Amino acid sequence: MADDRQLSVSEIKRILKPTGQAYLSLGAYPPIGFMGKSEWEQMLNGFRVERGGSIKEMWALVSPKE
């Protein structure tokens, strides 16, 4: 997702079934996997966060928002 994160997230939202879940991860520490807090929160927008989700945890288990 490093090249076009928003396109990747849009595709996850598109293909995720109503009962499905996706694991989103920053993957690595800076400079490879880092993004700012506002970009991370924007990425999670549109999902329901089931677990994780804070920028400090570097991952989130998400499902579609109803």
CHARMM-style PDB file with segment names, atoms N, HN, CA, C and O in Angstrom:
ATOM      1  N   MET     1       0.808  -1.199   0.000  1.00  0.00      PROA
ATOM      2  CA  MET     1       0.000   0.000   0.000  1.00  0.00      PROA
ATOM      3  C   MET     1       0.851   1.263   0.000  1.00  0.00      PROA
ATOM      4  O   MET     1       0.309   2.367   0.052  1.00  0.00      PROA
ATOM      5  N   ALA     2       2.135   1.129  -0.055  1.00  0.00      PROA
ATOM      6  HN  ALA     2       2.576   0.232  -0.097  1.00  0.00      PROA
ATOM      7  CA  ALA     2       3.000   2.301   0.057  1.00  0.00      PROA
ATOM      8  C   ALA     2       2.822   3.271  -1.104  1.00  0.00      PROA
ATOM      9  O   ALA     2       2.978   4.478  -0.922  1.00  0.00      PROA
ATOM     10  N   ASP     3       2.499   2.767  -2.295  1.00  0.00      PROA
ATOM     11  HN  ASP     3       2.372   1.787  -2.443  1.00  0.00      PROA
ATOM     12  CA  ASP     3       2.423   3.646  -3.455  1.00  0.00      PROA
ATOM     13  C   ASP     3       1.140   4.464  -3.515  1.00  0.00      PROA
ATOM     14  O   ASP     3       1.190   5.672  -3.747  1.00  0.00      PROA
ATOM     15  N   ASP     4       0.015   3.838  -3.315  1.00  0.00      PROA
ATOM     16  HN  ASP     4      -0.025   2.857  -3.127  1.00  0.00      PROA
ATOM     17  CA  ASP     4      -1.261   4.552  -3.406  1.00  0.00      PROA
ATOM     18  C   ASP     4      -2.194   4.009  -2.331  1.00  0.00      PROA
ATOM     19  O   ASP     4      -3.035   3.149  -2.592  1.00  0.00      PROA
ATOM     20  N   ARG     5      -2.031   4.518  -1.138  1.00  0.00      PROA
ATOM     21  HN  ARG     5      -1.348   5.217  -0.926  1.00  0.00      PROA
ATOM     22  CA  ARG     5      -2.795   3.998   0.006  1.00  0.00      PROA
ATOM     23  C   ARG     5      -4.288   4.188  -0.158  1.00  0.00      PROA
ATOM     24  O   ARG     5      -5.063   3.274   0.123  1.00  0.00      PROA
ATOM     25  N   GLN     6      -4.701   5.355  -0.605  1.00  0.00      PROA
ATOM     26  HN  GLN     6      -4.072   6.098  -0.834  1.00  0.00      PROA
ATOM     27  CA  GLN     6      -6.137   5.622  -0.716  1.00  0.00      PROA
ATOM     28  C   GLN     6      -6.801   4.701  -1.735  1.00  0.00      PROA
ATOM     29  O   GLN     6      -7.921   4.242  -1.513  1.00  0.00      PROA
ATOM     30  N   LEU     7      -6.130   4.428  -2.840  1.00  0.00      PROA
ATOM     31  HN  LEU     7      -5.220   4.801  -3.020  1.00  0.00      PROA
ATOM     32  CA  LEU     7      -6.677   3.502  -3.829  1.00  0.00      PROA
ATOM     33  C   LEU     7      -6.786   2.103  -3.233  1.00  0.00      PROA
ATOM     34  O   LEU     7      -7.775   1.406  -3.458  1.00  0.00      PROA
ATOM     35  N   SER     8      -5.783   1.696  -2.483  1.00  0.00      PROA
ATOM     36  HN  SER     8      -4.979   2.262  -2.300  1.00  0.00      PROA
ATOM     37  CA  SER     8      -5.808   0.382  -1.839  1.00  0.00      PROA
ATOM     38  C   SER     8      -6.956   0.273  -0.843  1.00  0.00      PROA
ATOM     39  O   SER     8      -7.661  -0.736  -0.818  1.00  0.00      PROA
ATOM     40  N   VAL     9      -7.148   1.297  -0.028  1.00  0.00      PROA
ATOM     41  HN  VAL     9      -6.575   2.116  -0.049  1.00  0.00      PROA
ATOM     42  CA  VAL     9      -8.229   1.286   0.968  1.00  0.00      PROA
ATOM     43  C   VAL     9      -9.589   1.293   0.275  1.00  0.00      PROA
ATOM     44  O   VAL     9     -10.510   0.602   0.711  1.00  0.00      PROA
ATOM     45  N   SER    10      -9.720   2.056  -0.780  1.00  0.00      PROA
ATOM     46  HN  SER    10      -8.972   2.618  -1.134  1.00  0.00      PROA
ATOM     47  CA  SER    10     -10.982   2.077  -1.536  1.00  0.00      PROA
ATOM     48  C   SER    10     -11.308   0.696  -2.083  1.00  0.00      PROA
ATOM     49  O   SER    10     -12.466   0.278  -2.073  1.00  0.00      PROA
ATOM     50  N   GLU    11     -10.295  -0.011  -2.558  1.00  0.00      PROA
ATOM     51  HN  GLU    11      -9.354   0.329  -2.566  1.00  0.00      PROA
ATOM     52  CA  GLU    11     -10.506  -1.357  -3.089  1.00  0.00      PROA
ATOM     53  C   GLU    11     -10.892  -2.332  -1.979  1.00  0.00      PROA
ATOM     54  O   GLU    11     -11.753  -3.187  -2.184  1.00  0.00      PROA
ATOM     55  N   ILE    12     -10.272  -2.217  -0.814  1.00  0.00      PROA
ATOM     56  HN  ILE    12      -9.573  -1.522  -0.647  1.00  0.00      PROA
ATOM     57  CA  ILE    12     -10.656  -3.064   0.326  1.00  0.00      PROA
ATOM     58  C   ILE    12     -12.112  -2.819   0.691  1.00  0.00      PROA
ATOM     59  O   ILE    12     -12.866  -3.766   0.915  1.00  0.00      PROA
ATOM     60  N   LYS    13     -12.512  -1.554   0.753  1.00  0.00      PROA
ATOM     61  HN  LYS    13     -11.900  -0.784   0.571  1.00  0.00      PROA
ATOM     62  CA  LYS    13     -13.908  -1.231   1.072  1.00  0.00      PROA
ATOM     63  C   LYS    13     -14.856  -1.807   0.022  1.00  0.00      PROA
ATOM     64  O   LYS    13     -15.943  -2.277   0.357  1.00  0.00      PROA
ATOM     65  N   ARG    14     -14.452  -1.771  -1.228  1.00  0.00      PROA
ATOM     66  HN  ARG    14     -13.569  -1.389  -1.500  1.00  0.00      PROA
ATOM     67  CA  ARG    14     -15.305  -2.243  -2.313  1.00  0.00      PROA
ATOM     68  C   ARG    14     -15.524  -3.753  -2.250  1.00  0.00      PROA
ATOM     69  O   ARG    14     -16.642  -4.222  -2.466  1.00  0.00      PROA
ATOM     70  N   ILE    15     -14.483  -4.512  -1.959  1.00  0.00      PROA
ATOM     71  HN  ILE    15     -13.575  -4.131  -1.784  1.00  0.00      PROA
ATOM     72  CA  ILE    15     -14.601  -5.970  -2.030  1.00  0.00      PROA
ATOM     73  C   ILE    15     -14.956  -6.627  -0.700  1.00  0.00      PROA
ATOM     74  O   ILE    15     -15.295  -7.810  -0.672  1.00  0.00      PROA
ATOM     75  N   LEU    16     -14.884  -5.890   0.389  1.00  0.00      PROA
ATOM     76  HN  LEU    16     -14.608  -4.929   0.367  1.00  0.00      PROA
ATOM     77  CA  LEU    16     -15.154  -6.474   1.708  1.00  0.00      PROA
ATOM     78  C   LEU    16     -16.645  -6.755   1.873  1.00  0.00      PROA
ATOM     79  O   LEU    16     -17.478  -5.858   1.746  1.00  0.00      PROA
ATOM     80  N   LYS    17     -16.960  -7.994   2.153  1.00  0.00      PROA
ATOM     81  HN  LYS    17     -16.283  -8.722   2.256  1.00  0.00      PROA
ATOM     82  CA  LYS    17     -18.357  -8.382   2.345  1.00  0.00      PROA
ATOM     83  C   LYS    17     -18.879  -7.802   3.650  1.00  0.00      PROA
ATOM     84  O   LYS    17     -18.086  -7.487   4.538  1.00  0.00      PROA
ATOM     85  N   PRO    18     -20.199  -7.651   3.789  1.00  0.00      PROA
ATOM     86  CA  PRO    18     -20.772  -7.061   5.000  1.00  0.00      PROA
ATOM     87  C   PRO    18     -20.339  -7.750   6.298  1.00  0.00      PROA
ATOM     88  O   PRO    18     -20.250  -7.103   7.342  1.00  0.00      PROA
ATOM     89  N   THR    19     -20.073  -9.045   6.239  1.00  0.00      PROA
ATOM     90  HN  THR    19     -20.145  -9.571   5.392  1.00  0.00      PROA
ATOM     91  CA  THR    19     -19.645  -9.768   7.436  1.00  0.00      PROA
ATOM     92  C   THR    19     -18.135  -9.991   7.472  1.00  0.00      PROA
ATOM     93  O   THR    19     -17.626 -10.666   8.367  1.00  0.00      PROA
ATOM     94  N   GLY    20     -17.421  -9.425   6.501  1.00  0.00      PROA
ATOM     95  HN  GLY    20     -17.835  -8.876   5.774  1.00  0.00      PROA
ATOM     96  CA  GLY    20     -15.987  -9.637   6.395  1.00  0.00      PROA
ATOM     97  C   GLY    20     -15.177  -8.717   7.292  1.00  0.00      PROA
ATOM     98  O   GLY    20     -15.682  -7.735   7.837  1.00  0.00      PROA
ATOM     99  N   GLN    21     -13.914  -9.064   7.427  1.00  0.00      PROA
ATOM    100  HN  GLN    21     -13.504  -9.862   6.984  1.00  0.00      PROA
ATOM    101  CA  GLN    21     -12.977  -8.249   8.188  1.00  0.00      PROA
ATOM    102  C   GLN    21     -11.687  -8.135   7.398  1.00  0.00      PROA
ATOM    103  O   GLN    21     -11.362  -9.000   6.585  1.00  0.00      PROA
ATOM    104  N   ALA    22     -10.959  -7.062   7.645  1.00  0.00      PROA
ATOM    105  HN  ALA    22     -11.222  -6.359   8.306  1.00  0.00      PROA
ATOM    106  CA  ALA    22      -9.661  -6.848   7.011  1.00  0.00      PROA
ATOM    107  C   ALA    22      -8.669  -6.402   8.076  1.00  0.00      PROA
ATOM    108  O   ALA    22      -9.029  -5.719   9.035  1.00  0.00      PROA
ATOM    109  N   TYR    23      -7.427  -6.799   7.891  1.00  0.00      PROA
ATOM    110  HN  TYR    23      -7.136  -7.354   7.112  1.00  0.00      PROA
ATOM    111  CA  TYR    23      -6.351  -6.415   8.794  1.00  0.00      PROA
ATOM    112  C   TYR    23      -5.524  -5.354   8.092  1.00  0.00      PROA
ATOM    113  O   TYR    23      -4.930  -5.614   7.045  1.00  0.00      PROA
ATOM    114  N   LEU    24      -5.483  -4.160   8.665  1.00  0.00      PROA
ATOM    115  HN  LEU    24      -5.966  -3.949   9.516  1.00  0.00      PROA
ATOM    116  CA  LEU    24      -4.675  -3.075   8.124  1.00  0.00      PROA
ATOM    117  C   LEU    24      -3.478  -2.873   9.036  1.00  0.00      PROA
ATOM    118  O   LEU    24      -3.615  -2.841  10.259  1.00  0.00      PROA
ATOM    119  N   SER    25      -2.311  -2.738   8.438  1.00  0.00      PROA
ATOM    120  HN  SER    25      -2.200  -2.763   7.444  1.00  0.00      PROA
ATOM    121  CA  SER    25      -1.097  -2.608   9.226  1.00  0.00      PROA
ATOM    122  C   SER    25      -0.169  -1.578   8.608  1.00  0.00      PROA
ATOM    123  O   SER    25      -0.079  -1.452   7.386  1.00  0.00      PROA
ATOM    124  N   LEU    26       0.515  -0.847   9.468  1.00  0.00      PROA
ATOM    125  HN  LEU    26       0.441  -0.949  10.460  1.00  0.00      PROA
ATOM    126  CA  LEU    26       1.546   0.055   8.977  1.00  0.00      PROA
ATOM    127  C   LEU    26       2.757  -0.745   8.528  1.00  0.00      PROA
ATOM    128  O   LEU    26       3.560  -0.251   7.736  1.00  0.00      PROA
ATOM    129  N   GLY    27       2.903  -1.954   9.010  1.00  0.00      PROA
ATOM    130  HN  GLY    27       2.250  -2.355   9.653  1.00  0.00      PROA
ATOM    131  CA  GLY    27       3.890  -2.882   8.511  1.00  0.00      PROA
ATOM    132  C   GLY    27       5.307  -2.742   9.014  1.00  0.00      PROA
ATOM    133  O   GLY    27       5.983  -3.745   9.237  1.00  0.00      PROA
ATOM    134  N   ALA    28       5.763  -1.540   9.194  1.00  0.00      PROA
ATOM    135  HN  ALA    28       5.213  -0.724   9.013  1.00  0.00      PROA
ATOM    136  CA  ALA    28       7.153  -1.330   9.597  1.00  0.00      PROA
ATOM    137  C   ALA    28       7.287   0.044  10.240  1.00  0.00      PROA
ATOM    138  O   ALA    28       6.407   0.896  10.123  1.00  0.00      PROA
ATOM    139  N   TYR    29       8.368   0.228  10.896  1.00  0.00      PROA
ATOM    140  HN  TYR    29       9.083  -0.464  10.991  1.00  0.00      PROA
ATOM    141  CA  TYR    29       8.668   1.531  11.485  1.00  0.00      PROA
ATOM    142  C   TYR    29       9.198   2.470  10.414  1.00  0.00      PROA
ATOM    143  O   TYR    29       9.566   2.024   9.327  1.00  0.00      PROA
ATOM    144  N   PRO    30       9.241   3.755  10.706  1.00  0.00      PROA
ATOM    145  CA  PRO    30       9.715   4.727   9.723  1.00  0.00      PROA
ATOM    146  C   PRO    30      11.098   4.353   9.185  1.00  0.00      PROA
ATOM    147  O   PRO    30      11.905   3.768   9.907  1.00  0.00      PROA
ATOM    148  N   PRO    31      11.370   4.679   7.948  1.00  0.00      PROA
ATOM    149  CA  PRO    31      10.547   5.453   7.020  1.00  0.00      PROA
ATOM    150  C   PRO    31       9.653   4.610   6.133  1.00  0.00      PROA
ATOM    151  O   PRO    31       8.864   5.168   5.370  1.00  0.00      PROA
ATOM    152  N   ILE    32       9.742   3.284   6.201  1.00  0.00      PROA
ATOM    153  HN  ILE    32      10.383   2.831   6.821  1.00  0.00      PROA
ATOM    154  CA  ILE    32       8.997   2.435   5.269  1.00  0.00      PROA
ATOM    155  C   ILE    32       7.510   2.411   5.580  1.00  0.00      PROA
ATOM    156  O   ILE    32       6.697   2.612   4.678  1.00  0.00      PROA
ATOM    157  N   GLY    33       7.133   2.173   6.816  1.00  0.00      PROA
ATOM    158  HN  GLY    33       7.793   2.010   7.549  1.00  0.00      PROA
ATOM    159  CA  GLY    33       5.734   1.966   7.132  1.00  0.00      PROA
ATOM    160  C   GLY    33       5.060   3.120   7.834  1.00  0.00      PROA
ATOM    161  O   GLY    33       3.895   3.002   8.214  1.00  0.00      PROA
ATOM    162  N   PHE    34       5.737   4.214   8.018  1.00  0.00      PROA
ATOM    163  HN  PHE    34       6.684   4.310   7.709  1.00  0.00      PROA
ATOM    164  CA  PHE    34       5.169   5.291   8.816  1.00  0.00      PROA
ATOM    165  C   PHE    34       4.214   6.166   8.030  1.00  0.00      PROA
ATOM    166  O   PHE    34       4.442   6.473   6.860  1.00  0.00      PROA
ATOM    167  N   MET    35       3.164   6.553   8.681  1.00  0.00      PROA
ATOM    168  HN  MET    35       2.978   6.304   9.631  1.00  0.00      PROA
ATOM    169  CA  MET    35       2.274   7.599   8.181  1.00  0.00      PROA
ATOM    170  C   MET    35       1.836   8.404   9.389  1.00  0.00      PROA
ATOM    171  O   MET    35       1.873   7.911  10.516  1.00  0.00      PROA
ATOM    172  N   GLY    36       1.433   9.605   9.164  1.00  0.00      PROA
ATOM    173  HN  GLY    36       1.403  10.006   8.248  1.00  0.00      PROA
ATOM    174  CA  GLY    36       1.001  10.459  10.254  1.00  0.00      PROA
ATOM    175  C   GLY    36      -0.330  10.006  10.845  1.00  0.00      PROA
ATOM    176  O   GLY    36      -1.081   9.241  10.238  1.00  0.00      PROA
ATOM    177  N   LYS    37      -0.591  10.499  12.036  1.00  0.00      PROA
ATOM    178  HN  LYS    37       0.019  11.120  12.529  1.00  0.00      PROA
ATOM    179  CA  LYS    37      -1.824  10.132  12.740  1.00  0.00      PROA
ATOM    180  C   LYS    37      -3.060  10.504  11.937  1.00  0.00      PROA
ATOM    181  O   LYS    37      -4.006   9.719  11.869  1.00  0.00      PROA
ATOM    182  N   SER    38      -3.072  11.675  11.333  1.00  0.00      PROA
ATOM    183  HN  SER    38      -2.303  12.312  11.388  1.00  0.00      PROA
ATOM    184  CA  SER    38      -4.255  12.106  10.573  1.00  0.00      PROA
ATOM    185  C   SER    38      -4.482  11.222   9.347  1.00  0.00      PROA
ATOM    186  O   SER    38      -5.628  10.925   9.007  1.00  0.00      PROA
ATOM    187  N   GLU    39      -3.407  10.798   8.679  1.00  0.00      PROA
ATOM    188  HN  GLU    39      -2.476  11.040   8.955  1.00  0.00      PROA
ATOM    189  CA  GLU    39      -3.569   9.914   7.522  1.00  0.00      PROA
ATOM    190  C   GLU    39      -4.073   8.542   7.960  1.00  0.00      PROA
ATOM    191  O   GLU    39      -4.915   7.951   7.285  1.00  0.00      PROA
ATOM    192  N   TRP    40      -3.570   8.032   9.080  1.00  0.00      PROA
ATOM    193  HN  TRP    40      -2.886   8.513   9.629  1.00  0.00      PROA
ATOM    194  CA  TRP    40      -4.029   6.745   9.618  1.00  0.00      PROA
ATOM    195  C   TRP    40      -5.508   6.814   9.975  1.00  0.00      PROA
ATOM    196  O   TRP    40      -6.273   5.908   9.644  1.00  0.00      PROA
ATOM    197  N   GLU    41      -5.913   7.898  10.656  1.00  0.00      PROA
ATOM    198  HN  GLU    41      -5.291   8.633  10.925  1.00  0.00      PROA
ATOM    199  CA  GLU    41      -7.322   8.054  11.034  1.00  0.00      PROA
ATOM    200  C   GLU    41      -8.204   8.186   9.797  1.00  0.00      PROA
ATOM    201  O   GLU    41      -9.319   7.666   9.770  1.00  0.00      PROA
ATOM    202  N   GLN    42      -7.712   8.875   8.786  1.00  0.00      PROA
ATOM    203  HN  GLN    42      -6.806   9.297   8.809  1.00  0.00      PROA
ATOM    204  CA  GLN    42      -8.463   8.999   7.533  1.00  0.00      PROA
ATOM    205  C   GLN    42      -8.606   7.628   6.866  1.00  0.00      PROA
ATOM    206  O   GLN    42      -9.657   7.317   6.306  1.00  0.00      PROA
ATOM    207  N   MET    43      -7.556   6.813   6.926  1.00  0.00      PROA
ATOM    208  HN  MET    43      -6.703   7.066   7.381  1.00  0.00      PROA
ATOM    209  CA  MET    43      -7.609   5.484   6.341  1.00  0.00      PROA
ATOM    210  C   MET    43      -8.668   4.624   7.036  1.00  0.00      PROA
ATOM    211  O   MET    43      -9.371   3.849   6.389  1.00  0.00      PROA
ATOM    212  N   LEU    44      -8.774   4.770   8.360  1.00  0.00      PROA
ATOM    213  HN  LEU    44      -8.203   5.400   8.886  1.00  0.00      PROA
ATOM    214  CA  LEU    44      -9.749   3.974   9.116  1.00  0.00      PROA
ATOM    215  C   LEU    44     -11.174   4.495   8.955  1.00  0.00      PROA
ATOM    216  O   LEU    44     -12.135   3.783   9.245  1.00  0.00      PROA
ATOM    217  N   ASN    45     -11.308   5.735   8.495  1.00  0.00      PROA
ATOM    218  HN  ASN    45     -10.527   6.314   8.260  1.00  0.00      PROA
ATOM    219  CA  ASN    45     -12.630   6.312   8.297  1.00  0.00      PROA
ATOM    220  C   ASN    45     -13.393   5.472   7.261  1.00  0.00      PROA
ATOM    221  O   ASN    45     -12.849   5.127   6.212  1.00  0.00      PROA
ATOM    222  N   GLY    46     -14.607   5.160   7.554  1.00  0.00      PROA
ATOM    223  HN  GLY    46     -15.048   5.441   8.407  1.00  0.00      PROA
ATOM    224  CA  GLY    46     -15.399   4.339   6.658  1.00  0.00      PROA
ATOM    225  C   GLY    46     -15.419   2.880   7.064  1.00  0.00      PROA
ATOM    226  O   GLY    46     -16.172   2.086   6.500  1.00  0.00      PROA
ATOM    227  N   PHE    47     -14.594   2.520   8.040  1.00  0.00      PROA
ATOM    228  HN  PHE    47     -13.982   3.164   8.498  1.00  0.00      PROA
ATOM    229  CA  PHE    47     -14.594   1.175   8.593  1.00  0.00      PROA
ATOM    230  C   PHE    47     -15.074   1.231  10.034  1.00  0.00      PROA
ATOM    231  O   PHE    47     -15.026   2.286  10.667  1.00  0.00      PROA
ATOM    232  N   ARG    48     -15.524   0.124  10.545  1.00  0.00      PROA
ATOM    233  HN  ARG    48     -15.563  -0.733  10.031  1.00  0.00      PROA
ATOM    234  CA  ARG    48     -15.743  -0.040  11.975  1.00  0.00      PROA
ATOM    235  C   ARG    48     -14.498  -0.746  12.506  1.00  0.00      PROA
ATOM    236  O   ARG    48     -14.156  -1.833  12.038  1.00  0.00      PROA
ATOM    237  N   VAL    49     -13.825  -0.147  13.466  1.00  0.00      PROA
ATOM    238  HN  VAL    49     -14.102   0.736  13.847  1.00  0.00      PROA
ATOM    239  CA  VAL    49     -12.611  -0.739  14.024  1.00  0.00      PROA
ATOM    240  C   VAL    49     -13.006  -1.746  15.090  1.00  0.00      PROA
ATOM    241  O   VAL    49     -13.613  -1.395  16.102  1.00  0.00      PROA
ATOM    242  N   GLU    50     -12.652  -3.005  14.851  1.00  0.00      PROA
ATOM    243  HN  GLU    50     -12.159  -3.290  14.029  1.00  0.00      PROA
ATOM    244  CA  GLU    50     -12.991  -4.090  15.775  1.00  0.00      PROA
ATOM    245  C   GLU    50     -11.940  -4.232  16.874  1.00  0.00      PROA
ATOM    246  O   GLU    50     -12.273  -4.454  18.038  1.00  0.00      PROA
ATOM    247  N   ARG    51     -10.684  -4.104  16.499  1.00  0.00      PROA
ATOM    248  HN  ARG    51     -10.413  -3.923  15.553  1.00  0.00      PROA
ATOM    249  CA  ARG    51      -9.556  -4.208  17.438  1.00  0.00      PROA
ATOM    250  C   ARG    51      -8.429  -3.327  16.949  1.00  0.00      PROA
ATOM    251  O   ARG    51      -8.354  -2.977  15.771  1.00  0.00      PROA
ATOM    252  N   GLY    52      -7.554  -2.976  17.876  1.00  0.00      PROA
ATOM    253  HN  GLY    52      -7.615  -3.261  18.833  1.00  0.00      PROA
ATOM    254  CA  GLY    52      -6.423  -2.128  17.510  1.00  0.00      PROA
ATOM    255  C   GLY    52      -6.904  -0.739  17.115  1.00  0.00      PROA
ATOM    256  O   GLY    52      -7.889  -0.230  17.650  1.00  0.00      PROA
ATOM    257  N   GLY    53      -6.203  -0.146  16.185  1.00  0.00      PROA
ATOM    258  HN  GLY    53      -5.403  -0.559  15.750  1.00  0.00      PROA
ATOM    259  CA  GLY    53      -6.651   1.114  15.630  1.00  0.00      PROA
ATOM    260  C   GLY    53      -5.836   2.327  16.012  1.00  0.00      PROA
ATOM    261  O   GLY    53      -5.850   3.325  15.293  1.00  0.00      PROA
ATOM    262  N   SER    54      -5.120   2.269  17.133  1.00  0.00      PROA
ATOM    263  HN  SER    54      -5.108   1.458  17.718  1.00  0.00      PROA
ATOM    264  CA  SER    54      -4.334   3.459  17.484  1.00  0.00      PROA
ATOM    265  C   SER    54      -3.054   3.478  16.663  1.00  0.00      PROA
ATOM    266  O   SER    54      -2.541   2.427  16.276  1.00  0.00      PROA
ATOM    267  N   ILE    55      -2.550   4.648  16.403  1.00  0.00      PROA
ATOM    268  HN  ILE    55      -2.966   5.502  16.717  1.00  0.00      PROA
ATOM    269  CA  ILE    55      -1.318   4.792  15.634  1.00  0.00      PROA
ATOM    270  C   ILE    55      -0.154   4.117  16.349  1.00  0.00      PROA
ATOM    271  O   ILE    55       0.790   3.660  15.705  1.00  0.00      PROA
ATOM    272  N   LYS    56      -0.215   4.051  17.667  1.00  0.00      PROA
ATOM    273  HN  LYS    56      -0.982   4.422  18.191  1.00  0.00      PROA
ATOM    274  CA  LYS    56       0.864   3.410  18.432  1.00  0.00      PROA
ATOM    275  C   LYS    56       0.875   1.898  18.238  1.00  0.00      PROA
ATOM    276  O   LYS    56       1.938   1.278  18.269  1.00  0.00      PROA
ATOM    277  N   GLU    57      -0.295   1.302  18.037  1.00  0.00      PROA
ATOM    278  HN  GLU    57      -1.159   1.806  18.012  1.00  0.00      PROA
ATOM    279  CA  GLU    57      -0.375  -0.145  17.827  1.00  0.00      PROA
ATOM    280  C   GLU    57       0.067  -0.545  16.424  1.00  0.00      PROA
ATOM    281  O   GLU    57       0.520  -1.669  16.209  1.00  0.00      PROA
ATOM    282  N   MET    58      -0.062   0.367  15.478  1.00  0.00      PROA
ATOM    283  HN  MET    58      -0.430   1.281  15.653  1.00  0.00      PROA
ATOM    284  CA  MET    58       0.350   0.170  14.086  1.00  0.00      PROA
ATOM    285  C   MET    58      -0.476  -0.856  13.321  1.00  0.00      PROA
ATOM    286  O   MET    58      -0.032  -1.345  12.282  1.00  0.00      PROA
ATOM    287  N   TRP    59      -1.668  -1.194  13.809  1.00  0.00      PROA
ATOM    288  HN  TRP    59      -2.029  -0.797  14.652  1.00  0.00      PROA
ATOM    289  CA  TRP    59      -2.526  -2.128  13.085  1.00  0.00      PROA
ATOM    290  C   TRP    59      -3.977  -1.909  13.497  1.00  0.00      PROA
ATOM    291  O   TRP    59      -4.254  -1.262  14.507  1.00  0.00      PROA
ATOM    292  N   ALA    60      -4.900  -2.453  12.707  1.00  0.00      PROA
ATOM    293  HN  ALA    60      -4.675  -2.978  11.887  1.00  0.00      PROA
ATOM    294  CA  ALA    60      -6.322  -2.415  13.042  1.00  0.00      PROA
ATOM    295  C   ALA    60      -7.031  -3.565  12.334  1.00  0.00      PROA
ATOM    296  O   ALA    60      -6.747  -3.863  11.174  1.00  0.00      PROA
ATOM    297  N   LEU    61      -7.939  -4.193  13.032  1.00  0.00      PROA
ATOM    298  HN  LEU    61      -8.170  -3.951  13.974  1.00  0.00      PROA
ATOM    299  CA  LEU    61      -8.849  -5.165  12.459  1.00  0.00      PROA
ATOM    300  C   LEU    61     -10.153  -4.419  12.209  1.00  0.00      PROA
ATOM    301  O   LEU    61     -10.767  -3.904  13.144  1.00  0.00      PROA
ATOM    302  N   VAL    62     -10.572  -4.361  10.959  1.00  0.00      PROA
ATOM    303  HN  VAL    62     -10.073  -4.779  10.200  1.00  0.00      PROA
ATOM    304  CA  VAL    62     -11.726  -3.529  10.605  1.00  0.00      PROA
ATOM    305  C   VAL    62     -12.791  -4.366   9.888  1.00  0.00      PROA
ATOM    306  O   VAL    62     -12.517  -5.428   9.329  1.00  0.00      PROA
ATOM    307  N   SER    63     -14.004  -3.843   9.931  1.00  0.00      PROA
ATOM    308  HN  SER    63     -14.227  -2.981  10.385  1.00  0.00      PROA
ATOM    309  CA  SER    63     -15.116  -4.409   9.191  1.00  0.00      PROA
ATOM    310  C   SER    63     -15.883  -3.241   8.572  1.00  0.00      PROA
ATOM    311  O   SER    63     -15.671  -2.090   8.951  1.00  0.00      PROA
ATOM    312  N   PRO    64     -16.774  -3.534   7.619  1.00  0.00      PROA
ATOM    313  CA  PRO    64     -17.511  -2.454   6.987  1.00  0.00      PROA
ATOM    314  C   PRO    64     -18.413  -1.734   7.988  1.00  0.00      PROA
ATOM    315  O   PRO    64     -18.969  -2.349   8.898  1.00  0.00      PROA
ATOM    316  N   LYS    65     -18.546  -0.427   7.804  1.00  0.00      PROA
ATOM    317  HN  LYS    65     -18.094   0.072   7.065  1.00  0.00      PROA
ATOM    318  CA  LYS    65     -19.514   0.328   8.607  1.00  0.00      PROA
ATOM    319  C   LYS    65     -20.890   0.016   8.080  1.00  0.00      PROA
ATOM    320  O   LYS    65     -21.080  -0.175   6.879  1.00  0.00      PROA
ATOM    321  N   GLU    66     -21.838  -0.036   8.970  1.00  0.00      PROA
ATOM    322  HN  GLU    66     -21.684   0.118   9.946  1.00  0.00      PROA
ATOM    323  CA  GLU    66     -23.218  -0.291   8.530  1.00  0.00      PROA
ATOM    324  C   GLU    66     -23.935   0.987   8.258  1.00  0.00      PROA
ATOM    325  OT1 GLU    66     -25.106   0.970   7.879  1.00  0.00      PROA
TER     326      GLU     66
END
